[in-house]
Amino acid sequence: MLKSWPEAAGRFVGLFHKASERIRAEPAKVAPFVLAALGGDLVAEATIAKAFVSPAASFVNDSVEIRAATEALLAYQVELGDFPQAPALDGLFNRALYEVGVVSKKMRRAL
């Protein structure tokens, strides 16, 4: 998708970021949409809204933050003996999409 439709990929990341912000800002308003996506009666709408504001919930979509958390988790897994050494993360996170979909939009709004 990235090579064939880079604009669409950037827009997807931007919309994903916008959805994450909306979940944090308006969990009760977003819950009905999540309920509909899940197919209805699986989980109560109030439960979804509560889950969004739980301290256990984290809606992070900035690859820099995700990479740092991933590195910490991998270091812990090495400590536990799951890996002899942490696998390389090179190529796993593409900051360019976040720049196109989120950062550049924020800069345009500021102008």
N, C-alpha and C positions, 0 to 999 in steps of 0.2 A: 504494500500500500504506500509506503513512504517513497519509494522510487517512482511508482506510477502516478501517484496523486499526492504530491507533497503538500499542496494547499489544503486538501481534505484531511490529511493526517494532522496538520497544524490546527485546523479548525476543530477536529475531534478532541485534541488535547485541551484546547481552549474551552470547549463546552464541558468537558469532564471537570476541569478546574472550576468553572462557574457552578456546576452542580454540587461540587464539594463545598464551595462557599455557601451556597444556599442551604445545604443540609445543616451546616454549623449555625447559620443565622436564623433559619426558620424551620426547625425540625418538624413541627406539627403540620405545617403547610406542605411539606415534602412527603410526609408519611403516606398519604393516600396514593401518590404516584408510585411509590415503592410497593405498596400493597397490590396495586393493579398489575405491576410488572411481575410480582410473585404469583399472580394467578388467583388472588381473592382470599379464600378462607384459611390459608396456611398459618398466618400469624395475625393477631389483632392489631389494628392500626395504632392503638395506644401503646402497644408493646414496641412497635417500630419507632415511634416518636421518642419513647423513653430510651431505647437503645442508642439513638442518635446523640443523646446528651450524656450518656454514660461516660464516666472517666476512662473506661476501658476502650472506648471508641476513639479512633484517630483517623481523620480524613486528610491525609497528606498526599499531595500529588507532585510535589517539586522533586525532581530526580536527585538533586543535591542532598536533600533531607532523607530521601529513601535510601540513597547509597550509603550515607553515614550510618543509618540504622541497620542496614544489611551488613556492613563491615563489622559493626558491634556484635550482631547475632552470629556471624561466622567466626569471629574471635572466640566467642563463648562456646561455640560448637567444637572448635579446636581444643579448647580447655577441657571439654567433656570427653574428648577422644573420638568424636564423630568423624573428624578429618585429621590427617597428619599435618596438613597446612590448609589455610583458607583458600578456596578456589579464587582465581582472578575474576574481577568484575569488569575488566576491560571489554567494551563493546556492549555491555548489558544495559546501560542507561544512556539514552540519547538526549542530551540537554538541548539540542537544536530544536526539537519539537516543542519543548516547553518555552523556549525563547520566542518561537513563532506564534504559538497559540496563546501565551499568557503575557510574557514580559513585554513584547512589542505592542500589545493592545493597551497595557497599562501606560506605556510611554506615549502612545498616541492620544490617550485620554488626558494626560497631563499637559499636553501642548495646547 
